[in-house]
Structures are given as structure tokens and as C-alpha cells.
């Protein structure tokens, strides 16, 4: 059997970023992207080809045409390299609203939990210079223990990190100070995680193969796969961007559960689903 969880396709932030790219292309002239618009190689290539845009290399500067910044946010220093170009900010509205919220708060109370070097992390740290940074890829306790924290803090989470690491950081920080406010994970990621958890609960997870539709570059896709495999022992799975990547040994042997990351289009997910249905029918006939 092939099961597709019904919440799938791009998130609103990615859809909005594509509209920004579309608007920049309509202005005419050259269009440049400072970073991939989203973390998905095939989707980015399609968008670059469709809108005749070019992805800039690291530290490359241009001073004409239009420059589009990614949906994840960007370091404000980047903007200095594009004097003379028209700038388009495609930052996800969820992230932009967080910028607005934090501007009204005491900056020394802010803690950002995320991945070092991620565009979203760079965007927050460039805007809020006194914000403490907590790296999810390093030991959290070792980072937090030496900190002399104020009596209250505001915890800001990178929207695409995993639920497990978020809860660990929250618990460790709560032992040292009061968390006055939390700006949590992407609600769409949490919703899709809950859908998969609800489906697998009370089932024998070893009988399923989890397909996270998306790209291995996507934090969101990696977190979905990691969280679900951690919660359901024996659950096999992989992040796939096309049906041909499915291990042949799985076909006809296990039921497939398709869960979508936020950086793959609805059309791409449906194409994969249809291909898996055909493979299942062929396996039954053989």
C-alpha cells in the first residue's frame, strides 16, 4: 500500500518567495539570487530556468539588474555588495514577523537556537548583535553552562530545526533562568510531523518505509526523517526528490508512507506518489 499524508507541498513562505522572484523577473533585466531560493536542487534549477535567473557565487557582487534574497533570510552585510541593483527581500513572513517582534524587546535577553551558517541564523544574528547563539550541532549543555543569563530570556528557534533538540534546549535553559517567551518552530513542520506520528502510532513501524519528499539539503526534510525514526524504532526511510531514488529492495516488500517537507512542490509530490502506485502494480503482476 502507498499512503500519502494529506498536508504536502510548499509552505506559504516558499510560495511567497517564488512570487517575489516572479515579480523581479517581470521588471526585466538580469535577475540574481544570493542563495538558493529554497533548499531543493531540482526545484531551484526549475525556478532559475523558468525566470531566467542566475545564482551568485559566494561574495560575488553585482551592481545592476535585480537581486533576490532567499526565503530563509540573509545577513544584512550582504546587501552592501549590490549597490545599484534593485533588491527584493523574499524572506518568509513568519521570520519577518519575528524580526518585528524582537525589535521591541531587550536585546541582551535574546537567545537564538539554530544551525551555524544557516541563512536564517545569519539573518537574526546580523540584526540583533547582542543575541546569544546556541548551536544545535554542538553540545547544548556545554554551551549553556558557562553563560551568565539575565533573570528572564526570550528563546528564538530557527524555524526548521527538530522538535527534540528544541525541547532539550528549552529544558536546559529553564534550569538557569525563566523563559519569558518562546518563538517556536515552523507550525507547518510541526503539523506534518504530528500527522506522521498519528499515522504510525499503534502500528508496526517496521512494516513501513518512510519517504520524506524533498531534498537532502533541507533542514526541514532531515528533521522530519530523524524525528520519526527516533520515535519509531525499526522505521526505515529516506529523503527522496524523485521516485527513481527509492531502493529497489523496498518495492513490494513494505508499505510506503509519503511525508512532505516544505521545500518541494505539490506537483512533485503527486508525481512521486503516482510513480509509486505504478511500481506497486508492477510488483503485484510480477
Protein Blocks (a to p, Z undefined) as FASTA:
>chain_A
ZZddfbgcjdfklmmmmmmmmmmmmngpjdddfbdfbacfklmmmmmmmnopacddehia
cfehjddddfkbpcfklmmmmghiacddfbdfklmmmmmmmmmpcfklpccdddehiakl
mmmmmmmmmbccddfkbcfklmmmmpccdfbdcddddfkbcfklmmmmmmmmmmmmccfb
acdddfklmmmmmmmmmmmgopafklpccddeddfklmklmmmmmmmmmmmghiacdddf
bfklpcfklgopaccdddddfkbcfklmmmmmmmmmmmmmmmmmZZ
